[in-house]
Amino acid sequence: MRRRLERYFEFERLQTNWKTEFLAGATTFVTMAYIVFVNPSVLREAHMPFKAVVAATCLCAAFGSILMGVLARYPIALAPGMGLNAYFTYTVVKGMGIPWETALGAVFLSGAAFMILTLLGIRQLVVEAIPTELFAAVAAGIGLFIAMIGLRNAGIIAASPETLVTIGNLRDKNTVLAVFGLLVTAVLLAWGVRAAVLLGILLTTLAGALSGLVSWSPETYRFSDIAATAGKLDVRAASHLGLLEVVFVFLFVDFFDNVGTLVGVGKKAGLFDEANRIPRIRRILLSDAAATIFGSLAGTSTVVSYIESATGVVAGGRSGVTAIVTGLLFILTLFVAPLVGAVPAAATAPALIVVGSLMMSHIGEIRWSDPAVAIPAFLTLVTIPLTFSIANGLAFGFTAYALLRLLRGRFRETHWLVYVLAALFIARFVYLGRD
């Protein structure tokens, strides 16, 4: 049985083993476990029951990650997405005055649209149409993005009304703890320790506990808590013409954030084949669509692929076993949620910074000598972190690439879908730029 599983997950070809995959899955889990409490905290502002959303978050992350591991066999974990949960709460529910049940219905419809587009092969066409020159830029841009998140969570950088961003308060105890964690993780990596990221998180948490910076309130979370949100979605109300824009935003942002994450993790894990394509991509996209539908039924906002999966890849994860382990740990979280909540942001922030730095290696793959490639790549690279959106980075890169190809007289050398997407991106920018 063990050998059959190893053949199914292609351990020999991927040069991996059970120990490495389990360690990688645990690393991914610890890095993204913050979502167990952050997502319910955001959705609580939409008047959703906190405990129910905790249970829904754990269950959806487990379902999506395990499905991805078993069906697609990739080390990509899923969970309710940051950004989309904020849009769900602050724009849809609070801003538009729409009940959270109706908003969940909109999430369901976007997931169903994902599924249809995937089955028709349209999503695969979009991924395959992405110019190879932009793959490396997206991966490096995501590296900057998650490093920026890590630096912010660590308190090393902070917002500034004069300069947009500035140095944080380096005397703050939590910032000092994060800097300690960054140093520990970096030293472990320099020594070639395979579990450097996970050990860095655990050692930083331990140091935080010893210095009195770790606090948590024991509380029991049960699977039965999910009854307050499960099946409460209102699809009929969400299908009204006036809410199609909401459905489209869920669809649009998740679609391109997912593509960006897929490219970023895929480049780091070496998932692309000789033709620069990702095998079994249809299964990846189907897993993502199914997870979003499942999430709306359980009672949470859109479920997406997590860029934090890159931490597991750095730890050696290469097969679907990594994602399965992450999913199983999310199930266990329902019983040990207070312990997971004890891991402070100062402990996970260094992991994001380190992984971000490692992903910058892809910059060398960009042909900087060709302006028609370099400029779109640069725009992709910088707009992902500066706009806090993978989707925006892809939009700028696609649009610039298509326009330069067109104006340079190299129209026929580029996939026709690139021009279609560029036109859609331009329309999106025009719409978002209206007063």
C-alpha positions in Angstrom: 0.0 0.0 0.0 2.8 2.4 0.9 4.6 1.8 -2.3 1.4 2.3 -4.3 0.9 5.6 -2.6 4.5 6.6 -3.3 4.0 5.8 -7.0 0.7 7.7 -7.1 2.4 10.8 -5.6 5.5 10.3 -7.7 8.0 10.3 -4.8 10.8 9.0 -6.9 10.5 11.5 -9.8 10.1 14.4 -7.3 12.9 13.1 -5.2 10.9 13.3 -2.0 9.9 11.1 0.9 7.3 10.8 3.7 9.3 12.6 6.3 10.0 15.6 4.1 6.4 15.8 2.9 5.0 15.6 6.5 7.5 18.3 7.6 6.6 20.5 4.6 2.9 20.1 5.3 3.4 21.1 9.0 5.5 24.1 7.9 2.7 25.3 5.5 0.1 24.8 8.2 2.0 26.8 10.9 2.7 29.6 8.5 -1.0 30.0 7.4 -2.7 28.9 10.7 -3.3 32.6 11.5 -6.3 32.4 9.2 -8.1 30.3 11.7 -8.6 33.4 13.9 -8.1 36.3 11.5 -10.8 35.2 9.1 -13.5 34.8 11.8 -12.4 38.2 13.2 -13.0 39.9 9.9 -16.3 38.1 9.2 -17.5 38.8 12.7 -17.7 42.5 11.5 -20.4 41.2 9.0 -22.4 40.0 12.0 -21.5 36.3 11.4 -21.1 34.0 14.5 -17.4 33.9 15.5 -17.3 30.2 16.6 -19.2 29.1 13.5 -16.8 30.8 11.2 -13.8 29.3 13.1 -15.3 25.9 12.5 -16.1 26.7 8.9 -12.6 28.1 8.3 -10.9 24.9 9.6 -13.3 22.6 7.7 -12.9 24.5 4.4 -9.2 24.7 4.6 -9.1 21.0 5.3 -11.4 20.1 2.5 -9.7 22.3 -0.1 -6.1 21.3 0.9 -6.9 17.6 1.0 -8.8 17.7 -2.3 -5.9 19.5 -3.9 -3.4 17.0 -2.6 -5.4 13.9 -3.6 -6.9 15.0 -6.9 -4.2 17.4 -8.3 -1.3 16.0 -6.3 0.4 19.4 -5.7 1.7 21.0 -2.5 -0.8 23.8 -2.6 -2.9 24.5 0.5 -6.2 26.4 0.4 -8.2 28.4 2.9 -10.5 31.5 3.0 -8.7 34.3 1.3 -7.5 37.5 2.9 -8.6 40.5 1.0 -11.7 38.7 -0.3 -13.0 38.3 3.2 -12.4 42.1 3.8 -14.3 42.8 0.5 -17.1 40.4 1.7 -17.4 42.3 5.1 -16.7 45.9 4.5 -17.8 46.4 0.9 -20.6 44.0 0.4 -22.2 43.6 3.8 -21.4 46.8 5.6 -21.0 49.1 2.6 -23.9 47.9 0.4 -26.1 46.8 3.3 -26.4 43.2 2.0 -27.1 40.4 4.5 -24.2 38.0 5.0 -26.5 35.2 3.9 -26.9 36.9 0.5 -23.2 37.6 0.3 -22.5 33.9 0.9 -24.9 33.2 -2.0 -22.7 35.5 -4.2 -19.7 33.5 -3.2 -21.5 30.3 -4.2 -22.4 31.7 -7.6 -18.8 32.8 -8.2 -17.6 29.3 -7.3 -20.1 27.7 -9.6 -18.9 30.0 -12.4 -15.4 28.9 -11.6 -16.4 25.3 -12.0 -18.2 25.9 -15.4 -15.2 27.9 -16.8 -12.9 25.2 -15.7 -14.9 22.4 -17.2 -15.2 24.4 -20.5 -11.4 24.7 -20.5 -11.5 28.5 -20.4 -9.5 28.8 -17.2 -6.8 26.5 -18.5 -6.6 28.6 -21.7 -6.0 31.7 -19.6 -3.2 30.2 -17.6 -1.6 28.8 -20.7 -1.9 32.2 -22.5 0.2 33.9 -19.8 3.4 34.9 -21.6 6.4 32.9 -20.2 8.3 36.1 -19.7 5.7 37.1 -17.0 5.9 33.9 -15.1 9.2 34.8 -13.4 8.0 38.4 -12.8 4.8 37.1 -11.0 6.8 34.7 -8.9 9.3 37.5 -7.8 6.5 40.0 -7.3 4.7 37.6 -5.0 8.0 37.2 -3.2 8.1 41.0 -2.6 4.4 40.9 -1.7 4.7 38.3 1.1 8.0 39.8 2.3 6.2 43.1 2.6 3.4 41.4 4.6 6.0 39.8 6.8 7.8 43.1 7.4 4.5 44.8 8.2 3.4 42.0 10.6 6.8 42.2 12.2 6.5 45.9 12.8 9.8 46.5 10.9 7.9 48.8 8.5 4.9 50.9 9.2 2.5 53.2 7.3 3.4 56.9 6.9 1.2 59.7 5.6 4.3 61.5 4.2 6.2 58.7 2.6 3.5 56.0 2.4 5.8 53.6 4.2 8.6 54.0 6.8 10.7 52.2 9.4 8.7 50.9 12.3 9.3 51.1 16.0 12.3 48.9 16.4 12.2 49.2 20.2 8.8 47.5 20.3 9.1 44.1 22.1 7.1 42.3 19.4 9.3 43.8 16.7 12.4 42.8 18.6 11.0 39.2 18.8 10.3 39.2 15.0 13.9 40.4 14.3 15.2 37.6 16.6 13.0 35.1 14.6 14.3 36.4 11.3 17.9 36.0 12.5 17.3 32.5 13.8 15.6 31.4 10.6 18.2 32.9 8.4 21.1 31.2 10.3 19.3 27.9 10.2 18.9 28.2 6.4 22.5 29.3 6.1 23.5 26.1 7.8 21.3 24.1 5.4 18.8 22.9 8.0 15.8 21.5 6.1 13.2 22.4 8.8 14.6 25.9 9.1 11.4 27.8 8.6 9.3 25.6 10.9 12.0 25.6 13.6 12.3 29.3 13.3 8.6 29.7 14.0 8.6 27.4 16.9 11.8 28.8 18.5 10.4 32.4 18.1 7.1 31.3 19.7 9.1 29.8 22.6 11.1 32.9 23.0 7.9 35.0 23.0 6.4 32.7 25.7 9.5 33.0 27.9 9.4 36.8 27.5 5.7 37.1 28.2 4.7 38.1 24.7 2.5 35.1 23.9 -1.0 35.3 25.3 -4.1 33.1 24.5 -7.4 32.4 26.0 -8.4 28.7 26.2 -11.8 28.2 24.6 -13.4 25.1 23.0 -14.3 25.0 19.4 -16.5 22.2 18.2 -17.6 21.0 14.8 -21.2 21.5 15.9 -20.6 25.3 16.1 -20.7 25.4 12.3 -24.5 24.9 12.4 -24.9 28.7 12.8 -23.6 29.4 9.3 -23.8 26.1 7.4 -26.4 26.1 4.7 -27.5 29.6 5.5 -26.5 31.1 2.1 -29.2 32.8 0.0 -28.5 32.0 -3.6 -31.8 33.3 -4.9 -31.2 36.8 -3.4 -27.7 36.8 -4.7 -28.8 36.0 -8.3 -30.6 39.3 -8.7 -29.2 41.5 -11.5 -28.0 44.2 -9.1 -25.7 41.8 -7.3 -24.0 40.4 -10.4 -21.2 43.0 -9.9 -20.5 41.4 -6.5 -20.4 38.0 -8.0 -18.0 39.2 -10.7 -15.6 40.8 -8.2 -15.4 37.5 -6.3 -14.9 35.7 -9.5 -12.3 38.1 -11.0 -10.1 38.6 -7.9 -10.1 34.9 -7.0 -9.4 33.9 -10.5 -6.2 36.0 -11.0 -5.0 35.7 -7.4 -5.2 31.9 -7.9 -3.3 32.1 -11.2 -0.6 34.3 -9.5 -0.3 31.9 -6.6 -0.2 28.9 -8.9 2.6 30.5 -10.9 4.6 31.6 -7.8 4.4 28.3 -6.0 4.8 26.4 -9.3 8.1 28.2 -10.1 9.5 27.6 -6.6 8.5 23.9 -6.6 9.6 23.2 -10.2 6.2 22.1 -11.2 6.4 23.5 -14.8 7.3 21.0 -17.6 9.7 21.5 -20.5 7.0 23.5 -22.4 6.6 25.8 -19.3 3.2 24.4 -18.5 1.8 22.9 -15.3 0.6 19.3 -15.7 -2.8 18.4 -14.4 -3.8 22.1 -14.2 -7.4 21.3 -14.8 -7.4 19.3 -11.5 -5.8 22.2 -9.7 -8.5 24.6 -10.9 -11.3 22.1 -10.2 -10.0 21.8 -6.6 -10.1 25.5 -6.2 -13.6 25.9 -7.6 -14.9 23.0 -5.5 -13.4 24.5 -2.3 -15.0 27.9 -2.9 -18.5 26.2 -3.4 -17.9 24.1 -0.3 -16.8 27.2 1.7 -20.0 29.1 0.8 -22.1 26.1 1.9 -20.2 25.8 5.2 -20.3 29.6 5.9 -17.2 31.5 4.9 -16.0 33.8 2.2 -14.1 32.7 -0.9 -11.6 29.9 -0.5 -8.3 30.4 -2.4 -4.9 28.9 -3.0 -2.5 30.2 -0.4 0.9 31.8 -1.3 2.1 30.6 2.1 2.3 27.2 0.5 5.7 28.4 -0.7 7.0 27.9 2.9 6.2 24.2 2.6 7.9 24.1 -0.8 11.0 25.7 0.7 10.9 23.0 3.4 11.1 20.4 0.7 7.4 19.7 -0.1 6.9 18.6 -3.7 3.8 16.3 -3.8 0.2 16.3 -2.8 1.0 14.7 0.5 2.2 18.2 1.7 -1.3 19.6 1.1 -3.0 16.6 2.6 -1.0 16.9 5.8 -1.8 20.6 6.0 -5.5 19.8 5.6 -5.4 17.1 8.3 -3.8 19.6 10.7 -6.6 22.1 10.0 -9.1 19.4 11.2 -7.1 18.9 14.3 -7.1 22.6 14.9 -10.8 22.4 15.9 -9.6 20.5 19.0 -6.4 22.5 19.7 -7.4 25.9 18.4 -6.2 27.7 21.5 -2.7 26.3 21.0 -2.6 27.5 17.4 -3.7 30.9 18.5 -0.7 31.0 20.8 1.6 31.4 17.7 2.2 35.2 17.5 2.5 37.2 14.3 6.0 38.0 15.3 6.8 34.3 14.9 5.2 33.8 11.4 6.4 37.2 10.0 10.0 36.1 9.7 9.0 33.0 7.7 7.2 35.2 5.2 10.2 37.5 4.9 12.6 34.6 4.3 10.4 32.9 1.8 9.9 36.2 0.0 13.7 36.6 -0.3 14.1 33.1 -1.7 11.5 33.7 -4.4 13.4 36.7 -5.7 15.8 34.3 -7.4 13.4 34.2 -10.4 14.4 37.7 -11.4 17.4 36.3 -13.2 15.1 34.5 -15.6 13.7 37.8 -17.0 15.3 39.1 -20.3 16.0 42.6 -19.0 17.8 43.5 -22.2 14.5 43.4 -24.1 12.3 46.5 -23.2 9.2 44.8 -24.6 9.7 42.1 -21.9 11.5 44.1 -19.2 8.9 46.9 -18.8 5.8 44.6 -18.4 7.9 42.3 -16.1 8.9 45.3 -14.0 5.4 46.7 -13.7 4.2 43.2 -12.6 7.0 43.0 -10.1 6.3 46.3 -8.4 2.5 46.6 -8.6 1.9 43.3 -6.8 3.3 44.5 -3.5 2.6 48.2 -4.0 -1.2 47.7 -4.7 -1.3 44.8 -2.3 -2.9 42.6 -5.0 -1.6 39.8 -7.2 -4.5 40.4 -9.5 -3.5 44.0 -10.0 0.1 43.0 -10.8 -1.1 40.6 -13.4 -3.4 43.2 -14.9 -0.6 45.8 -15.3 1.8 43.2 -16.7 -0.8 41.8 -19.2 -1.8 45.2 -20.4 1.7 46.5 -20.8 2.8 43.3 -22.5 -0.1 43.3 -25.0 0.2 47.0 -25.8 4.0 46.9 -26.4 3.6 43.8 -28.6 0.9 45.5 -30.6 2.7 48.8 -31.0 6.0 47.0 -31.8 4.3 45.2 -34.7 4.6 41.8 -33.2 0.9 41.1 -32.9 1.0 37.6 -34.5 3.7 36.4 -32.1 1.3 36.6 -29.1 -1.6 34.4 -28.1 -4.9 36.1 -29.1 -6.3 35.6 -25.6 -3.6 37.9 -24.2 -5.2 40.8 -26.1 -8.7 39.8 -25.0 -7.6 39.8 -21.4 -5.7 43.0 -21.8 -8.9 44.6 -23.1 -10.8 43.3 -20.1 -8.2 44.6 -17.8 -8.4 48.1 -19.4 -12.2 48.0 -19.0 -11.7 47.1 -15.4 -9.3 49.9 -14.7 -11.7 52.4 -16.4 -14.6 51.1 -14.3 -12.6 51.2 -11.1 -11.3 54.7 -11.9 -14.8 56.2 -12.2 -15.9 58.8 -9.7 
